Amino acid sequence: MKALPIVLAALGVVLLVRLGLRRRGRRRSSPLSMPTRGLRGTGLLGITGLVAGREIRERVRGRVLRVVTLILFAVVAAAVVIPTIHTGTTTRQRVGVVAGSPALDAELQKLATTVGLPVELVHEPDLSAARAALSTGKLDMVVDGGTRILVQNPISTADTSTEALYVRGVATALGAQETFARAGLTPEQAAAVAEAKPLPVESVNPGKQARTTEEATALIGVILIFIVLTQYLTWTLMGVMEEKASRVVEVLLATVRPGQLLAGKVAGIGVVALVQAVALVAFALVLAKVVGSGLVHGAAPLVVVATLVWLVLGYAFYSWVYAAAGSLAERQDQVQSLALPLSAPLIFGYIVSLIGVSSGNASLLVKVLAYLPPTAPFAMPTLVGFGEVTWWQFLLSVVVSVVCTVMVALVAARVYRTAVLRTGGRVRLRELVPTLAK
């Protein structure tokens, strides 16, 4: 699968982020960089904005952001540039010939020389033996007496490889010869030659249609959402835990309400995440234009917009959950025990959507997950890429996600307000039930 290197690179980035945050979590948070005097006279939005600005400054100045951003840019550059690099070497192709002739062999060799493809002609006794050899990989192509061409897998019209050019050239040339032999050299037959069409190319194995631009854009979008969400949600979790462990939050809560502090932290990290995502997309588009890569050439604008929309909605939903969970712990080992169950629905939605968009088929499970807030950030862009969702279905999923996000935010604010000042050990969920029931 062509997307496998990108997927592995994405998992590598996630691992680097976790290792970097684990090292960072051993240190105490830096002193407050946000002024706390005079905040009581500021409006709600102003206080939240000050907290958000503090988060933005802290993340931008951090070494982890710079390192991870450089790694992401390197991964994007590799994904765009590598497909444009040609090694200049071509593997010798084994072409099976059934009911051949010296003239047919000479024509096949001539066409191979024209496209620069080394071929080896293998004469097969009959079509059944040739099919068997083609199915097992002993042959790359079969020519049945100048009337039929067989290949292993379907050849896309967008495939410009030497092998694909050779198959098309053979189909066109043999089609013209068949027309000459059938029609002769009379004027009427010459007219028939002018209308000659290439021979049909049949595949032994059934194959799927070539991935469309929308599907390719959706594939990259799903991977981008996973990388960005994993990185910044972990930062949210670690940031809340560090402030609680270092008692910085006690100073902040002396002048800022818990809900304002939590909203500012979520908004600040979210702004950094969105800016990084937009920068990556812009970098990929510009680099592809410069090197002439077809990876993002003609990227579907609708799928790009859907990806950015669900990146924001996905972060908005999960950030409250991760922030509230961070307030329950005050040590690194406690955070690790919370990270896996929190990320389980995120990973599940990512894997199911990635399999769907890679296979070229949106399963029923993907369609169901597109309306569930924990998995919609991955499933809905996949459906948009396949063109299997209408505007009102997309809007319905957005509304469901926004409503659930508001509900989660209210619950998270209560959990944060209750747990963030409780030190001496991890706060158990059962201890928060009386508070949530109020």
C-alpha positions as CSV (number, residue, x, y, z in Angstrom):
1,M,0.0,0.0,0.0
2,K,1.4,3.4,-1.1
3,A,0.2,5.0,2.1
4,L,2.1,2.6,4.4
5,P,5.3,4.8,4.6
6,I,3.2,7.8,5.5
7,V,1.3,5.8,8.1
8,L,4.5,4.5,9.7
9,A,5.9,8.0,9.7
10,A,2.8,9.2,11.5
11,L,3.1,6.6,14.2
12,G,6.8,7.5,14.5
13,V,6.0,11.1,15.1
14,V,3.4,10.1,17.7
15,L,6.0,8.0,19.5
16,L,8.6,10.9,19.4
17,V,6.0,13.3,20.9
18,R,5.2,10.9,23.7
19,L,8.9,10.4,24.5
20,G,9.5,14.1,24.4
21,L,6.6,14.8,26.7
22,R,7.7,12.1,29.1
23,R,11.0,13.8,29.5
24,R,9.4,17.1,29.8
25,G,7.0,15.8,32.4
26,R,9.9,15.2,34.8
27,R,10.5,18.9,35.1
28,R,8.3,21.4,36.9
29,S,6.4,24.0,35.0
30,S,8.1,27.4,34.5
31,P,7.0,30.3,36.6
32,L,3.9,32.2,35.6
33,S,4.4,34.3,32.4
34,M,0.9,35.7,32.7
35,P,0.2,38.7,34.8
36,T,-2.5,38.1,37.5
37,R,-3.1,41.5,38.8
38,G,-6.2,43.3,37.8
39,L,-7.9,40.3,36.2
40,R,-11.0,40.7,38.2
41,G,-11.9,43.8,36.3
42,T,-11.5,42.1,33.0
43,G,-14.4,40.5,31.1
44,L,-14.8,36.8,30.7
45,L,-13.4,36.8,27.2
46,G,-10.5,38.9,28.2
47,I,-9.4,36.5,31.0
48,T,-9.8,33.5,28.8
49,G,-7.8,35.3,26.1
50,L,-5.0,36.0,28.6
51,V,-4.8,32.4,29.6
52,A,-4.9,31.3,25.9
53,G,-2.1,33.8,25.1
54,R,0.0,32.3,27.9
55,E,-0.5,28.8,26.5
56,I,0.4,29.9,23.0
57,R,3.6,31.6,24.2
58,E,4.6,28.5,26.3
59,R,4.0,26.1,23.5
60,V,5.8,28.2,20.8
61,R,8.8,28.7,23.0
62,G,9.0,25.0,23.9
63,R,11.7,22.8,22.2
64,V,9.2,19.9,21.7
65,L,7.0,22.0,19.3
66,R,10.0,23.0,17.2
67,V,11.4,19.5,17.0
68,V,8.1,17.9,16.2
69,T,7.3,20.6,13.6
70,L,10.6,20.0,11.9
71,I,9.9,16.2,11.8
72,L,6.4,16.8,10.4
73,F,7.7,19.1,7.7
74,A,10.4,16.5,6.9
75,V,7.8,13.7,6.6
76,V,5.6,15.9,4.4
77,A,8.5,16.8,2.2
78,A,9.5,13.1,1.8
79,A,5.9,12.1,1.0
80,V,5.8,14.8,-1.7
81,V,9.3,14.5,-3.2
82,I,10.1,10.8,-3.1
83,P,7.3,9.7,-5.6
84,T,8.9,12.2,-8.1
85,I,12.3,10.5,-8.0
86,H,12.9,7.9,-10.7
87,T,15.8,5.4,-10.3
88,G,16.1,4.9,-14.0
89,T,16.2,1.1,-13.8
90,T,13.5,-1.1,-15.2
91,T,13.0,-4.8,-14.5
92,R,13.0,-7.1,-17.4
93,Q,9.4,-8.1,-18.3
94,R,8.5,-11.7,-19.2
95,V,5.9,-11.7,-22.0
96,G,4.1,-14.9,-22.8
97,V,3.1,-15.5,-26.4
98,V,0.4,-17.9,-27.4
99,A,0.0,-18.9,-31.1
100,G,2.8,-16.6,-32.0
101,S,4.8,-16.0,-35.2
102,P,8.2,-14.5,-36.1
103,A,6.4,-11.3,-37.3
104,L,4.5,-11.0,-33.9
105,D,7.8,-11.6,-32.0
106,A,9.5,-8.9,-34.0
107,E,6.7,-6.4,-33.4
108,L,6.7,-7.1,-29.6
109,Q,10.5,-6.5,-29.5
110,K,10.2,-3.4,-31.6
111,L,7.6,-1.9,-29.3
112,A,9.6,-2.8,-26.2
113,T,12.6,-0.9,-27.7
114,T,10.4,2.1,-28.5
115,V,9.3,2.5,-24.8
116,G,12.7,1.5,-23.4
117,L,11.5,-1.7,-21.7
118,P,13.6,-4.9,-21.8
119,V,11.4,-7.9,-22.4
120,E,11.8,-11.6,-22.7
121,L,9.4,-13.5,-24.9
122,V,8.2,-16.9,-23.5
123,H,6.2,-19.1,-26.0
124,E,3.4,-20.9,-24.2
125,P,1.6,-24.0,-25.6
126,D,-1.9,-22.7,-25.0
127,L,-3.9,-20.0,-23.3
128,S,-4.6,-22.1,-20.2
129,A,-0.9,-22.5,-19.5
130,A,-0.3,-18.9,-20.1
131,R,-3.1,-17.8,-17.7
132,A,-1.7,-20.1,-15.0
133,A,1.8,-18.7,-15.4
134,L,0.4,-15.1,-15.3
135,S,-1.6,-15.8,-12.2
136,T,1.5,-17.2,-10.3
137,G,3.7,-14.3,-11.4
138,K,5.9,-16.2,-13.8
139,L,4.7,-13.9,-16.6
140,D,4.0,-10.2,-16.5
141,M,1.9,-10.1,-19.6
142,V,0.3,-12.5,-22.2
143,V,-0.3,-11.9,-25.9
144,D,-2.8,-14.4,-27.4
145,G,-2.0,-14.6,-31.1
146,G,-2.4,-10.9,-31.7
147,T,-6.1,-11.0,-30.7
148,R,-6.0,-10.6,-26.9
149,I,-3.8,-9.2,-24.2
150,L,-3.8,-10.4,-20.6
151,V,-2.2,-8.7,-17.5
152,Q,-2.3,-9.5,-13.8
153,N,-4.0,-6.4,-12.5
154,P,-6.0,-3.6,-14.1
155,I,-3.9,-0.7,-15.5
156,S,-5.1,2.8,-14.6
157,T,-5.4,5.4,-17.3
158,A,-3.2,7.6,-15.0
159,D,-0.4,5.0,-14.9
160,T,2.6,6.4,-16.8
161,S,5.1,3.7,-16.0
162,T,7.1,2.0,-18.7
163,E,5.2,-1.2,-18.2
164,A,1.9,0.5,-18.7
165,L,3.1,2.4,-21.8
166,Y,4.3,-0.9,-23.3
167,V,0.9,-2.6,-22.7
168,R,-1.0,0.3,-24.3
169,G,1.5,0.4,-27.2
170,V,1.1,-3.4,-27.9
171,A,-2.7,-3.1,-27.7
172,T,-2.7,-0.2,-30.2
173,A,-0.3,-1.8,-32.6
174,L,-1.9,-5.2,-32.7
175,G,-5.3,-3.7,-32.9
176,A,-4.2,-1.8,-36.1
177,Q,-2.6,-5.0,-37.5
178,E,-5.8,-7.0,-37.0
179,T,-7.7,-4.3,-38.7
180,F,-5.3,-4.3,-41.7
181,A,-5.6,-8.1,-42.0
182,R,-9.3,-8.1,-41.8
183,A,-9.9,-5.1,-44.1
184,G,-7.1,-5.3,-46.7
185,L,-5.8,-2.3,-48.7
186,T,-8.9,-1.0,-50.5
187,P,-10.2,2.5,-49.8
188,E,-13.0,1.2,-47.7
189,Q,-10.6,-0.9,-45.7
190,A,-8.3,2.1,-45.2
191,A,-11.3,3.9,-43.7
192,A,-11.7,1.0,-41.4
193,V,-8.0,1.3,-40.4
194,A,-8.6,4.9,-39.4
195,E,-11.2,3.8,-37.0
196,A,-9.1,1.1,-35.4
197,K,-9.2,0.9,-31.6
198,P,-6.7,-0.7,-29.2
199,L,-7.4,-4.3,-28.2
200,P,-9.2,-4.7,-24.8
201,V,-6.8,-5.4,-21.9
202,E,-8.2,-8.0,-19.6
203,S,-7.0,-8.7,-16.0
204,V,-6.8,-12.2,-14.5
205,N,-7.3,-10.8,-11.0
206,P,-10.2,-8.5,-10.2
207,G,-9.1,-5.1,-9.1
208,K,-10.5,-1.8,-7.7
209,Q,-10.8,1.4,-9.6
210,A,-7.9,3.9,-9.3
211,R,-8.0,6.2,-6.3
212,T,-9.6,9.5,-7.1
213,T,-8.2,12.8,-6.2
214,E,-10.9,13.2,-3.5
215,E,-10.0,9.8,-1.9
216,A,-6.3,10.6,-2.0
217,T,-7.0,13.9,-0.3
218,A,-9.1,12.2,2.3
219,L,-6.4,9.7,3.0
220,I,-3.8,12.4,3.7
221,G,-6.4,14.4,5.7
222,V,-7.2,11.4,8.0
223,I,-3.5,10.9,8.7
224,L,-3.0,14.6,9.4
225,I,-5.9,14.8,11.8
226,F,-4.6,11.8,13.7
227,I,-1.1,13.2,14.0
228,V,-2.2,16.7,15.2
229,L,-4.9,15.4,17.6
230,T,-2.5,12.9,19.2
231,Q,0.2,15.5,19.6
232,Y,-1.8,18.3,21.1
233,L,-4.3,16.3,23.2
234,T,-1.3,14.8,24.9
235,W,0.1,18.3,25.5
236,T,-3.2,19.3,27.1
237,L,-3.2,16.3,29.4
238,M,0.4,16.9,30.4
239,G,0.0,20.6,30.8
240,V,-2.8,20.3,33.3
241,M,-1.0,17.7,35.2
242,E,2.2,19.7,35.4
243,E,0.4,22.8,36.6
244,K,-1.3,20.8,39.3
245,A,1.9,19.1,40.4
246,S,3.9,22.3,40.6
247,R,1.1,24.2,42.4
248,V,1.1,26.9,39.7
249,V,-2.6,26.3,39.3
250,E,-3.2,27.4,42.9
251,V,-1.7,30.9,42.0
252,L,-3.8,31.1,38.9
253,L,-7.1,30.1,40.6
254,A,-6.5,32.9,43.1
255,T,-7.6,35.4,40.4
256,V,-9.1,33.2,37.6
257,R,-12.1,31.0,37.7
258,P,-11.6,27.3,36.9
259,G,-13.8,27.4,33.9
260,Q,-11.9,30.4,32.5
261,L,-8.6,28.8,33.1
262,L,-9.6,25.5,31.5
263,A,-11.2,27.3,28.5
264,G,-8.1,29.4,27.9
265,K,-5.8,26.4,28.1
266,V,-7.9,24.5,25.6
267,A,-8.2,27.5,23.2
268,G,-4.5,28.4,23.4
269,I,-3.3,24.9,22.5
270,G,-6.0,24.6,19.9
271,V,-4.8,27.8,18.1
272,V,-1.3,26.3,18.0
273,A,-2.6,23.0,16.6
274,L,-4.7,24.8,13.9
275,V,-1.8,27.0,12.8
276,Q,0.6,24.0,12.6
277,A,-2.0,22.0,10.5
278,V,-2.6,24.9,8.1
279,A,1.2,25.4,7.8
280,L,1.7,21.8,6.9
281,V,-1.0,21.8,4.3
282,A,0.3,25.1,2.7
283,F,3.9,23.7,2.7
284,A,2.7,20.5,1.0
285,L,0.8,22.4,-1.7
286,V,3.7,24.8,-2.4
287,L,6.4,22.0,-2.4
288,A,4.2,19.9,-4.7
289,K,3.9,22.8,-7.1
290,V,7.7,23.4,-7.1
291,V,8.8,19.8,-7.7
292,G,5.8,18.8,-9.9
293,S,4.5,16.1,-7.6
294,G,1.1,14.6,-8.3
295,L,0.5,13.6,-4.6
296,V,-1.5,16.7,-3.8
297,H,-1.9,18.0,-7.3
298,G,-5.5,19.0,-7.8
299,A,-6.3,18.3,-4.1
300,A,-10.1,18.4,-3.7
301,P,-11.0,21.7,-2.0
302,L,-14.1,20.3,-0.4
303,V,-12.2,17.5,1.3
304,V,-9.5,19.9,2.4
305,V,-12.2,22.1,4.0
306,A,-13.9,19.1,5.6
307,T,-10.5,18.0,7.0
308,L,-9.8,21.3,8.7
309,V,-13.4,21.6,10.0
310,W,-13.2,18.2,11.6
311,L,-9.7,18.8,12.9
312,V,-11.2,21.8,14.9
313,L,-14.3,19.8,16.0
314,G,-12.2,16.8,17.0
315,Y,-9.9,18.8,19.1
316,A,-12.8,20.8,20.6
317,F,-14.4,17.5,21.7
318,Y,-11.4,15.6,23.0
319,S,-9.5,18.6,24.6
320,W,-12.1,19.0,27.4
321,V,-11.9,15.3,28.1
322,Y,-8.0,15.3,28.2
323,A,-7.9,18.4,30.3
324,A,-10.3,17.0,32.9
325,A,-8.3,13.8,33.0
326,G,-5.1,15.7,33.5
327,S,-6.6,17.3,36.7
328,L,-7.1,13.8,38.1
329,A,-3.3,13.1,38.2
330,E,-0.2,14.7,39.5
331,R,2.5,12.3,38.5
332,Q,3.8,10.9,35.1
333,D,2.9,7.3,35.8
334,Q,-0.7,8.3,36.6
335,V,-1.0,10.2,33.3
336,Q,0.2,7.1,31.4
337,S,-2.5,5.0,32.9
338,L,-5.1,7.6,31.8
339,A,-3.7,8.1,28.3
340,L,-4.6,4.6,26.8
341,P,-8.4,4.5,27.7
342,L,-8.7,8.1,26.6
343,S,-7.1,7.5,23.2
344,A,-8.9,4.2,22.5
345,P,-11.9,5.6,20.6
346,L,-9.6,8.0,18.8
347,I,-7.3,5.2,17.6
348,F,-10.3,3.0,16.7
349,G,-11.9,5.7,14.5
350,Y,-8.5,6.4,12.9
351,I,-7.8,2.7,12.0
352,V,-11.4,2.0,10.7
353,S,-11.4,5.2,8.6
354,L,-7.9,4.6,7.3
355,I,-8.8,1.0,6.2
356,G,-11.9,2.3,4.5
357,V,-10.2,5.1,2.6
358,S,-7.3,2.9,1.6
359,S,-9.5,0.0,0.4
360,G,-11.6,2.4,-1.7
361,N,-14.8,1.3,0.0
362,A,-16.7,3.1,2.7
363,S,-18.2,0.3,4.9
364,L,-21.3,0.5,6.9
365,L,-19.2,0.9,10.1
366,V,-17.5,4.0,8.7
367,K,-20.9,5.5,7.9
368,V,-22.1,4.9,11.4
369,L,-18.9,6.2,13.0
370,A,-19.4,9.4,11.0
371,Y,-22.2,10.5,13.3
372,L,-20.5,9.7,16.6
373,P,-18.4,12.6,18.0
374,P,-15.4,10.5,19.2
375,T,-14.9,9.0,15.7
376,A,-16.6,11.5,13.3
377,P,-13.3,13.6,12.9
378,F,-11.9,10.6,10.9
379,A,-15.0,8.9,9.4
380,M,-16.8,12.0,8.1
381,P,-13.8,13.3,5.9
382,T,-13.6,9.8,4.6
383,L,-17.2,9.9,3.5
384,V,-16.7,13.3,1.9
385,G,-13.8,11.9,0.0
386,F,-16.0,9.1,-1.4
387,G,-18.8,11.5,-2.1
388,E,-21.2,9.5,-0.1
389,V,-22.5,12.2,2.2
390,T,-24.9,15.1,1.4
391,W,-24.6,18.6,2.8
392,W,-27.4,18.1,5.4
393,Q,-25.8,14.8,6.6
394,F,-22.5,16.6,7.0
395,L,-24.3,19.5,8.9
396,L,-26.2,17.0,11.1
397,S,-22.9,15.4,12.1
398,V,-21.4,18.8,12.9
399,V,-24.4,19.8,15.0
400,V,-24.3,16.5,16.9
401,S,-20.6,17.0,17.6
402,V,-21.0,20.6,18.7
403,V,-23.9,19.7,21.1
404,C,-21.9,16.8,22.6
405,T,-18.8,19.0,22.9
406,V,-20.8,21.6,25.0
407,M,-22.1,18.8,27.2
408,V,-18.6,17.3,27.6
409,A,-17.2,20.8,28.4
410,L,-19.8,21.4,31.2
411,V,-18.9,18.0,32.8
412,A,-15.2,18.6,32.3
413,A,-15.4,22.0,33.9
414,R,-17.0,20.4,37.0
415,V,-14.4,17.7,37.2
416,Y,-11.5,20.2,36.7
417,R,-12.9,22.5,39.4
418,T,-13.2,19.7,41.9
419,A,-10.0,17.7,41.2
420,V,-7.4,20.3,40.2
421,L,-6.7,21.5,43.8
422,R,-6.8,18.0,45.3
423,T,-3.2,16.8,45.8
424,G,-1.6,13.8,47.6
425,G,-2.6,11.2,45.1
426,R,-4.7,10.4,42.0
427,V,-8.3,11.5,42.2
428,R,-10.6,8.5,41.6
429,L,-13.7,8.9,39.4
430,R,-16.0,7.6,42.1
431,E,-14.9,10.5,44.3
432,L,-16.3,12.9,41.7
433,V,-19.7,11.3,41.4
434,P,-21.3,13.4,44.2
435,T,-20.0,16.6,42.5
436,L,-21.2,15.6,39.1
437,A,-24.6,14.7,40.5
438,K,-25.2,18.2,41.8
